[in-house]
Amino acid sequence: MISEQRKGELYLLAEEFLWGWFPIVTLLSYPYVAPLWSMGLTLAVATVFFAVMMSGWTRRRRSLWPELRRRRAWKDLAWSSFYIALVYVLLFTGLSFTTAGNAALILFLQVFFAFLYFNILQGEKMSPIHLAGAGLMSIGAFLVLFPGEAGLNRGDLLVLLAAMTAPIGNRYQQRARRHVHANTLLFVRTVSSLPVTLVLALIFAPLPSAADLEAIWWLMLINGIFLMGLSKIYWIEALHRLTVTKISAMTALAPLFAMTFAFFILHEVPGAWQLAGIPPILAGGILITRPVDHVGVAPGCRPGR
């Protein structure tokens, strides 16, 4: 029988494949709408998607709406919604100033901040083999991101701030998932972010025209249903079974997918330093997903339902 840790890794691999498309699909919408409107429209589609999932119309399960009354989850739901909304505002805005490949790779640096927050400051343990895998992935990321250049542009900086914020939001999501289903968590996260994003879009971004909306509606459906919808269900289920540090390290797979997709769709050609960073990232990914005897899911990360 498949272990809970292995289930988490499989969920994460599926999520990483889907999430690799996110910067590409998002960038394709920017010639027509401002980043805040792209985010708002995506969240609107995702809200409908999660509302359908909450109602149980697409599966033989009970409705999840009563879970909203579980007060013990409210605090973690509120904080996770705040931090993840901040991540997406930074990410959507940053994407308008950098490439899809760079954004995906910089976002991977959340592994360093996860190590800082949860290993160094809080003492979350990790096996030596998993630590070695994370180290290799980190070396690969640095080869790609810092090939002797003077600094980061503003888009890279905004995505870097998103990477700094993501592990905190992930920890609150991990805690909230102990009390409610992944669909409930994601519905609350999405529906609470939607009005704030739309207000910001109305204040700071030009209103999209009917022609603009007609040109991008299919991109918003892809982003809302598959990338901000289904892939995030996989993400929460993985987060529920794995430590925040390990899951952050495995996000190195998303940049590889994103760089591949960007090459064929956006014609972004990776440079020599980016190519040099791929082997250690792949090697680290193999190590970080390798089962280790007597090492299981970290306390507090086991399924609660």
C-alpha positions in Angstrom: 0.0 0.0 0.0 1.3 3.4 -0.9 2.6 5.5 2.0 1.3 8.9 2.9 4.7 10.4 2.2 4.8 8.9 -1.3 1.2 10.1 -1.9 2.4 13.6 -1.0 5.3 13.3 -3.4 3.0 12.2 -6.2 0.5 15.0 -5.5 3.4 17.4 -5.6 4.8 16.1 -8.9 1.4 16.6 -10.5 1.1 20.1 -9.1 4.6 21.0 -10.3 3.8 20.0 -13.9 0.6 22.1 -13.9 2.2 25.0 -12.0 5.0 25.1 -14.6 2.4 26.5 -17.0 1.4 29.3 -14.7 3.9 32.0 -15.7 3.5 31.2 -19.4 -0.3 31.4 -19.3 -0.2 34.5 -17.1 2.3 36.3 -19.4 0.2 35.6 -22.4 -2.7 37.6 -20.8 -0.6 40.7 -20.1 -0.7 42.3 -23.6 -4.5 42.6 -23.0 -5.0 43.2 -19.3 -3.0 44.6 -16.4 -1.5 42.1 -13.9 -4.0 43.0 -11.2 -6.9 42.4 -13.6 -5.3 39.1 -14.7 -5.1 38.0 -11.1 -8.7 39.2 -10.3 -10.2 37.4 -13.3 -8.2 34.3 -12.4 -9.4 34.4 -8.8 -13.0 34.8 -10.0 -12.9 31.7 -12.1 -11.1 29.8 -9.3 -13.8 30.9 -6.8 -16.5 29.3 -8.9 -14.4 26.2 -9.3 -13.9 25.8 -5.6 -17.5 26.6 -4.8 -18.6 23.7 -7.1 -16.0 21.4 -5.4 -17.3 22.5 -2.0 -20.9 21.6 -2.9 -20.0 18.0 -3.8 -21.6 18.2 -7.2 -18.6 16.6 -9.0 -18.0 13.7 -6.6 -19.9 11.3 -4.4 -19.1 13.1 -1.1 -20.9 15.2 1.4 -21.0 19.0 1.1 -18.0 20.8 2.6 -19.9 24.0 3.5 -20.4 23.0 7.2 -16.6 23.0 7.6 -16.7 26.8 7.5 -18.2 26.7 11.0 -15.1 25.0 12.5 -13.8 27.9 14.6 -10.5 26.2 15.5 -9.5 26.6 11.8 -10.5 30.3 11.5 -7.2 31.8 12.7 -5.0 29.6 10.4 -7.4 30.1 7.5 -7.2 33.9 7.9 -3.4 34.1 8.1 -2.9 31.6 5.2 -5.3 33.7 3.1 -3.4 36.9 3.9 0.0 35.6 3.2 -0.9 33.7 0.0 -2.8 36.7 -1.3 0.3 38.7 -0.8 2.4 36.1 -2.6 0.1 36.3 -5.6 0.0 40.1 -5.7 3.8 40.1 -5.7 4.0 37.3 -8.3 1.5 38.6 -10.8 3.0 42.1 -10.6 6.6 40.8 -10.8 5.8 38.7 -13.9 5.2 41.9 -15.9 8.9 42.9 -15.4 10.7 39.6 -15.8 10.7 36.4 -17.9 8.7 33.2 -17.1 11.8 31.2 -16.6 13.4 33.7 -14.2 10.2 34.1 -12.2 9.8 30.3 -11.8 13.5 29.9 -10.8 13.5 32.8 -8.3 10.3 31.5 -6.7 12.2 28.3 -6.0 14.4 30.3 -3.5 11.6 29.8 -1.0 13.6 26.7 -0.1 16.3 28.9 1.5 13.7 30.8 3.4 12.0 27.6 4.5 15.3 26.3 5.8 15.9 29.6 7.6 12.4 29.8 9.1 11.8 26.2 10.0 15.2 24.5 10.3 17.4 27.1 11.8 14.9 29.2 13.7 12.5 26.4 14.8 14.6 23.3 14.6 12.5 21.3 12.1 14.6 18.2 11.4 15.5 16.8 8.0 17.4 13.6 7.1 20.9 13.9 5.7 20.0 12.5 2.3 17.0 15.0 2.0 19.3 17.8 3.2 21.9 16.9 0.5 19.1 16.9 -2.1 18.0 20.3 -1.1 21.6 21.5 -1.1 22.1 20.3 -4.7 18.9 22.0 -5.8 20.0 25.2 -4.1 23.3 25.1 -5.9 21.5 24.7 -9.2 19.3 27.7 -8.4 22.2 29.9 -7.7 24.0 28.9 -10.9 20.9 30.1 -12.8 20.0 33.2 -10.8 23.4 34.7 -10.0 25.8 34.2 -13.0 27.9 37.3 -12.1 25.2 39.8 -12.8 25.1 43.1 -10.9 21.7 42.6 -9.4 18.0 41.8 -9.8 15.6 43.9 -11.7 12.4 45.1 -10.1 10.4 42.1 -11.4 12.9 39.7 -10.0 12.9 41.6 -6.7 9.1 41.3 -6.4 9.2 37.6 -7.2 12.0 37.2 -4.6 9.7 38.9 -2.0 7.0 36.4 -3.0 9.5 33.6 -2.4 10.3 35.0 1.1 6.6 35.1 2.0 5.5 31.7 0.6 6.9 29.4 3.3 5.0 31.4 6.0 1.7 31.0 4.1 2.5 27.4 3.5 2.9 26.7 7.2 -0.5 28.3 8.0 -2.1 26.3 5.2 -0.5 23.1 6.6 -2.0 23.9 10.0 -5.4 24.8 8.6 -5.5 21.5 6.6 -5.6 19.6 9.9 -9.1 20.9 10.5 -10.7 21.3 7.1 -10.6 19.7 3.7 -8.2 21.1 1.0 -11.2 22.4 -1.0 -12.5 24.4 2.0 -9.1 25.9 2.6 -8.7 26.9 -1.0 -12.2 28.3 -1.3 -11.7 30.6 1.8 -8.2 31.6 0.5 -9.6 32.5 -2.9 -12.9 34.1 -2.0 -11.2 36.3 0.6 -8.5 37.5 -1.9 -11.0 38.3 -4.7 -12.6 41.5 -3.5 -9.3 43.0 -2.3 -7.7 42.2 -5.7 -10.6 43.7 -7.7 -10.6 46.9 -5.6 -6.8 47.3 -6.2 -7.4 46.6 -9.9 -10.1 49.3 -10.1 -7.9 51.8 -8.4 -4.5 51.2 -10.0 -5.1 49.5 -13.3 -7.1 50.5 -16.5 -10.4 48.7 -17.0 -10.1 46.0 -19.7 -12.3 46.4 -22.7 -14.7 43.8 -24.0 -12.3 43.0 -26.9 -9.5 42.4 -24.3 -11.7 40.0 -22.3 -12.8 38.2 -25.4 -9.1 37.6 -26.3 -8.1 36.2 -22.9 -11.2 34.4 -21.6 -9.7 31.0 -22.4 -6.4 31.9 -20.6 -8.4 32.9 -17.5 -10.3 29.6 -17.6 -7.0 27.6 -17.8 -5.5 29.7 -15.0 -8.5 29.6 -12.7 -9.6 26.0 -13.1 -6.3 24.1 -13.7 -3.5 26.2 -12.4 -5.0 28.1 -9.5 -7.7 25.4 -9.0 -6.8 21.8 -9.5 -3.0 22.3 -9.0 -3.6 24.0 -5.7 -5.7 21.0 -4.5 -2.7 18.8 -5.2 -0.4 21.4 -3.5 -2.5 21.4 -0.2 -2.7 17.6 -0.2 1.1 17.4 -0.6 1.6 20.0 2.0 -0.6 18.0 4.4 1.7 15.0 4.0 5.2 16.5 3.8 7.2 19.0 5.8 7.2 22.6 4.6 11.0 22.4 4.1 10.9 19.3 1.9 8.0 20.5 -0.2 9.7 23.9 -0.7 12.8 22.0 -2.0 10.8 19.9 -4.4 9.4 23.1 -6.0 12.6 23.1 -8.0 10.8 20.9 -10.5 8.4 23.7 -11.5 11.2 25.9 -13.0 12.3 23.0 -15.2 8.8 22.6 -16.5 8.4 26.4 -16.9 11.7 26.8 -18.8 10.7 24.0 -21.1 7.2 25.4 -21.8 8.6 28.9 -22.1 11.1 27.8 -24.7 8.4 26.3 -27.0 5.6 28.8 -26.3 7.3 32.1 -25.6 10.6 31.3 -27.4 12.6 32.1 -24.3 16.1 30.5 -24.8 17.8 29.5 -21.6 21.4 30.7 -21.2 24.5 28.7 -20.4 24.2 29.3 -16.6 20.6 28.2 -16.6 21.5 25.0 -18.4 24.4 24.4 -16.0 21.9 24.7 -13.1 19.6 22.0 -14.4 21.7 18.8 -13.5 22.1 19.6 -9.8 18.4 20.5 -9.6 17.4 17.2 -11.1 19.8 15.3 -8.9 18.6 17.0 -5.8 15.0 16.3 -6.8 15.8 12.6 -7.0 17.4 12.6 -3.5 14.7 14.8 -1.9 12.0 12.3 -2.9 13.9 9.2 -2.0 12.4 7.2 0.9 14.6 6.9 4.0 14.2 4.2 6.6 12.9 5.4 9.9 12.1 8.9 8.5 8.4 9.7 8.1 6.2 12.6 7.8 7.1 15.3 10.4 5.0 15.5 13.5 1.9 17.6 12.9 2.0 17.0 9.2 0.1 13.7 9.2 -3.4 13.4 7.8 -6.0 14.4 10.4 -9.1 13.1 8.7 
